[in-house]
Amino acid sequence: MNTIVTTCRLILREYEESDYEDALRIFSNPQTMSFWPEPFGVEQVRKWMVKSASNYKEFGYGRWVTALIGNNKMIGDCGFGHLEINGKVEVDLGYIIDHRYWKQGYGAEAAQACLDYGQSRLGFNRIVANMPYNHTASRKTAEKLGMKKELEFVNERNRNILTCLYSTERDLDC
């Protein structure tokens, strides 16, 4: 198990083949994936995991399993990908938490750990997060991380819905 970072309650680690059943349970759930175009099917989960593994090799980061300390139970994932906005490729922080663990602070805890890791270990100066305009919990998480709403755009990858882009930039004077 390749652990990336730990928090008080969570382990963020690379995906392993043995995570497939848990990932399918989480990503195929309509409530958990209610802000995505649709819940993932079997093949989409496999592609998600393969893409994450590929990103680890190519970039040194990707989306990581978010698991509870103590029992290593997967409750979602969090990490970085790439998003093209207005012709510019951005480092995009994303987080998905199983709906059974919503409203317990796990998303913010995982996202803060990723944000800190991205800035301190990966050297990212700028990180963005995007979410549907009506995904209040995700917007609050971005704000809790100190991110500011930068713009709204119509997201062709997500049903052409209005999407908010939040961003943060590292203070380079530190």
C-alpha positions as CSV (number, residue, x, y, z in Angstrom):
1,M,0.0,0.0,0.0
2,N,1.5,3.3,-1.1
3,T,0.3,5.9,1.4
4,I,0.5,9.5,0.2
5,V,-0.7,11.4,3.3
6,T,-2.5,10.7,6.5
7,T,-4.7,13.0,8.5
8,C,-6.3,12.7,12.0
9,R,-8.9,10.3,10.5
10,L,-7.9,9.4,7.0
11,I,-5.4,7.7,4.8
12,L,-4.9,8.9,1.3
13,R,-3.2,6.2,-0.8
14,E,-2.8,5.0,-4.3
15,Y,-5.5,2.7,-5.8
16,E,-4.8,-1.0,-5.8
17,E,-6.7,-3.7,-7.8
18,S,-8.3,-4.9,-4.5
19,D,-10.1,-1.5,-4.2
20,Y,-12.3,-2.3,-7.3
21,E,-15.4,-3.6,-5.4
22,D,-15.4,-0.7,-2.9
23,A,-14.9,1.8,-5.8
24,L,-17.7,0.3,-7.7
25,R,-20.0,0.5,-4.6
26,I,-19.2,4.2,-4.1
27,F,-19.1,5.4,-7.7
28,S,-22.1,3.5,-8.9
29,N,-24.4,4.9,-6.2
30,P,-26.8,7.4,-7.6
31,Q,-26.9,9.6,-4.5
32,T,-23.1,9.8,-4.1
33,M,-22.8,10.6,-7.8
34,S,-25.8,12.9,-8.0
35,F,-23.7,15.9,-9.2
36,W,-22.0,13.9,-11.9
37,P,-23.5,13.2,-15.4
38,E,-24.4,9.7,-14.2
39,P,-23.2,7.1,-11.7
40,F,-20.3,5.1,-13.0
41,G,-20.8,1.6,-14.5
42,V,-18.4,-1.3,-14.2
43,E,-16.2,-0.2,-17.1
44,Q,-16.1,3.5,-15.9
45,V,-14.8,2.4,-12.5
46,R,-12.1,0.3,-14.1
47,K,-11.1,3.2,-16.4
48,W,-11.0,5.6,-13.4
49,M,-8.6,3.3,-11.5
50,V,-6.4,2.7,-14.6
51,K,-6.3,6.4,-15.3
52,S,-5.3,7.1,-11.7
53,A,-2.5,4.5,-11.9
54,S,-1.4,6.0,-15.2
55,N,-1.3,9.5,-13.7
56,Y,0.8,8.3,-10.7
57,K,3.4,7.1,-13.2
58,E,3.2,10.0,-15.6
59,F,2.8,12.9,-13.2
60,G,3.5,11.6,-9.7
61,Y,0.0,12.3,-8.6
62,G,-3.6,11.5,-9.4
63,R,-6.8,10.6,-7.6
64,W,-6.2,8.7,-4.4
65,V,-8.3,6.3,-2.3
66,T,-9.7,8.1,0.8
67,A,-9.9,5.5,3.6
68,L,-10.6,5.6,7.3
69,I,-7.6,5.1,9.6
70,G,-8.0,2.0,11.7
71,N,-9.9,-0.2,9.3
72,N,-8.6,1.1,5.9
73,K,-12.3,1.3,4.7
74,M,-12.5,3.2,1.5
75,I,-15.0,6.1,1.8
76,G,-14.2,7.9,-1.5
77,D,-11.3,9.4,-3.3
78,C,-9.5,12.7,-3.5
79,G,-6.7,14.1,-5.5
80,F,-5.5,15.9,-8.6
81,G,-6.3,15.8,-12.3
82,H,-6.2,18.2,-15.1
83,L,-8.9,20.5,-16.4
84,E,-8.7,22.8,-19.5
85,I,-10.5,26.1,-18.9
86,N,-10.3,28.9,-21.5
87,G,-7.4,27.1,-23.3
88,K,-5.3,26.7,-20.1
89,V,-4.7,23.4,-18.4
90,E,-5.2,23.7,-14.7
91,V,-4.3,21.4,-11.8
92,D,-7.8,20.4,-10.6
93,L,-8.5,19.2,-7.0
94,G,-11.4,16.8,-6.9
95,Y,-13.1,14.9,-4.1
96,I,-15.9,12.3,-4.0
97,I,-17.1,11.0,-0.6
98,D,-19.6,8.1,-0.2
99,H,-23.0,9.7,0.7
100,R,-23.1,7.6,3.9
101,Y,-20.1,9.7,5.1
102,W,-21.4,13.1,4.1
103,K,-21.7,16.0,6.7
104,Q,-18.9,14.6,8.8
105,G,-16.0,16.7,7.5
106,Y,-14.3,13.9,5.6
107,G,-14.4,15.7,2.2
108,A,-12.8,18.9,3.6
109,E,-10.2,16.9,5.6
110,A,-9.1,14.9,2.5
111,A,-9.2,18.0,0.3
112,Q,-7.1,20.1,2.8
113,A,-4.6,17.3,3.0
114,C,-4.4,17.1,-0.8
115,L,-4.1,20.9,-1.1
116,D,-1.3,21.0,1.4
117,Y,0.5,18.1,-0.3
118,G,0.1,19.7,-3.7
119,Q,1.6,23.0,-2.6
120,S,4.3,21.7,-0.3
121,R,5.4,18.4,-1.9
122,L,4.4,18.8,-5.5
123,G,5.2,22.5,-5.8
124,F,1.8,23.6,-7.3
125,N,1.5,27.3,-7.2
126,R,-2.1,27.3,-8.4
127,I,-4.8,24.8,-7.8
128,V,-8.5,24.9,-8.9
129,A,-11.6,23.0,-8.0
130,N,-14.8,22.9,-10.1
131,M,-18.3,21.8,-9.2
132,P,-21.9,22.3,-10.3
133,Y,-23.3,25.7,-9.2
134,N,-25.9,23.9,-7.1
135,H,-23.5,21.6,-5.3
136,T,-23.5,23.6,-2.1
137,A,-21.5,21.2,0.0
138,S,-18.7,21.1,-2.5
139,R,-18.6,24.8,-2.8
140,K,-18.5,25.2,1.0
141,T,-15.6,22.7,1.0
142,A,-13.7,24.8,-1.5
143,E,-14.4,27.9,0.5
144,K,-13.3,26.2,3.7
145,L,-10.0,25.5,2.0
146,G,-9.6,29.2,1.4
147,M,-10.3,28.9,-2.3
148,K,-12.1,31.8,-4.0
149,K,-14.8,31.6,-6.7
150,E,-13.1,32.8,-9.9
151,L,-15.6,32.2,-12.6
152,E,-18.7,30.3,-13.8
153,F,-18.8,28.4,-17.0
154,V,-21.0,26.0,-18.9
155,N,-19.4,22.6,-18.5
156,E,-19.8,20.5,-21.7
157,R,-18.4,17.5,-19.9
158,N,-21.2,17.6,-17.3
159,R,-24.5,18.0,-19.0
160,N,-23.8,21.6,-20.0
161,I,-24.7,22.8,-16.5
162,L,-23.4,25.9,-14.9
163,T,-20.2,25.1,-13.1
164,C,-18.2,27.2,-10.6
165,L,-14.4,27.3,-10.7
166,Y,-12.7,28.0,-7.4
167,S,-8.9,28.7,-7.2
168,T,-6.1,29.3,-4.7
169,E,-2.6,30.3,-5.3
170,R,0.4,29.6,-3.0
171,D,2.0,32.6,-1.4
172,L,5.4,32.6,-2.9
173,D,6.8,34.9,-0.3
174,C,6.9,32.1,2.3
